[in-house]
Amino acid sequence: MTEVKLPSGKIATIKDGKGKDLFWAQKMANDPSEIMKMLMIRLVEIDGKPITEDDLDEMPIPDVIKLTGEFGKLFSPLSEQQQSS
């Protein structure tokens, strides 16, 4: 689990994902570009509360940029290569 302080002052918690979370995100996404968004909905809490797609859509852009950046670092296919180097 990783905590990220967003520019708005809210605290995002990114839970450790499992295969079932990825498979759920793939099933829920309308196209491949939405998989990350669905995965974020599944694994992120803001101030201790689960988020919805509407919450993510209505989040201020600076918060979304910070959250997606941190989320990408954790779940990027390259993150495993970087950690083992």
Secondary structure, DSSP 8 states (H G I E B T S, - for coil): -EEEE-TTS-EEEE----HHHHHHHHHH-SSGGGHHHHHHHHHEEETTEE--HHHHHHS-HHHHHHHHHHHHHHH-TTHHHHHH-
